[in-house]
Amino acid sequence: MFIYFIRRVLLIIPTFIGATLLVFLLTRFIPGGPLYFALSSNQSIGYESSQIYESQNASPFHQPEFDRLDEFFSFKKPWYQAYIAWLSKVVSGNLGRSLRYGDLVTEMIQPRIKVSFLFGFLALVIIYLVSIPLGITKALNNRTWFDSVSSVVLFVLYAIPSYIVAIILFSIFSARLGWFPLGGFQSPETARHSMNFFEKLIDTGYHIFLPLAAYVMNSFAALTITMKNMLLETISAEYVKAAVAKGRNFKDAVYLHAVRNSLVPLASEFGPMVSTFLSGTFLIEQIFNIRGMGMLGYTALLDRDYPVVMGVLVITILISLVGNILGDFFVSLLDPRIRLGRVYA
C-alpha cells in the first residue's frame, strides 16, 4: 500500500507539468494575445510603478510600445525558457499579476476558492450521503414501484444539464415566487458584519440552496444509478450466495459483504468530482451571480488575462490531483488487494 501511494504521489509531477505546459503553449500561440488586447482597449498594465506602461494614448499599431510590453511579459523568449521561468515563480508561490486589473492573482483567487470550496464540500457530502443509501434501497427493491418511479426521476435529472436545472430553479423559486434571493452568496448585511454567526449561517444557506441543488442533481442521479447497478451485480456473486447458504440473513450478507465492494467505483469517482465541484460551473455561477472559481476562469479566458487563467489552472490541477489521491485512499480502504500491497499500479 505504501509503494502504491508513493507511485500515485510521484505521478503528480509529470501530470502537473504536462497539463500546465499544454495550456501555456496555447496561450502563446493563440492569435491576438493579451498585449494586443490591452493596447487595443486602451488599458494600463498594472505592475510595479517603475514597470508600468500607460497605454491610454497608445494604439495597437504602435509597434515600439507593443515591443516594450512584449519584452516585459517574456513573449519574445523561447517557449521553453518562458515556461521554466513561469514554473519557477509558481513553485515559489508567485502566480503573477492580472494583465487586466493589475492585482495579484493569488489575491484574486483567494476569496473565490473559499466560495467554490464551500459549494464543493457541501455538494460532495450531500451526493454521497443520499446516493449511497438510495442506490442500496433501489437494489434491494429492484423492479418494484419504488424502483421504477425513482428510476424515471433519476434518468430525467441525469439527462438535464446542470445549468438548465439552475435556470428552472431560478425562474420559478427566485424570479417568480420570490422564495429565494435573486443571486449572490450572502446578503449585504452579512458583508457589513451586522449579523451574528448563526444569522450569517442561515443567510448563507438561504442564498446557496438553489445553486447547490443545481450543482448536485446531475451527479447525484449518476452515482445513485451506479450504486444500484454495482450492488445488483455484486449480490449475484458467489461469496454472497455462500454467506446466505451458511445461514446468514440476506440483508446482512448484502450490507456486510456486497455493499462494501459496490462502493469501490463510487470511491474512484471522488477525485474527478472534487475537481469539478471546486473549480465550479461558470454557467451556474453566472445565473446566481456567485463569484466563484468557475466565473473567474471564464472571464479571464474571455479577457485573455493569461496569468489569471494559468493561476486558476494551477489551483484546479492541484485540487484534482489531491482529490485523485484521496479517491485512491478510499479505494484502498475498500479493496483489500490494495490495502495489503498486492496491487501496485
ABEGO torsion letter per residue (X at the ends): XAAAAAAAAAAAAAAAAAAAAAAAAAAAABBGBAAAAAAAAGBBBBBBAAABBBAAABBAABAAAAAAAAAAAGAABBAAAAAAAAAAAAAAGBAEBBAAAGBBAAAAAAAAAAAAAAAAAAAAAAAAAAAAAAAAAAAAABGBAAAAAAAAAAAAAAABBAAAAAAAAAAAAAAAAGABBAEEABBAAAAAGABBAAAAAAAAAAAAAAAAAAAAAAAAAAAAAAAAAAAAAAAABAAAAAAAAAGBBAAAAAAAAAAAAAAAAAAAAAAAAAAAAAAEBAAAAAAAGBBBAAAAAAAAAAAGBAAAAAAAAAAAAAAAAAAAAAAAAAAAAABAAAAAGABAX
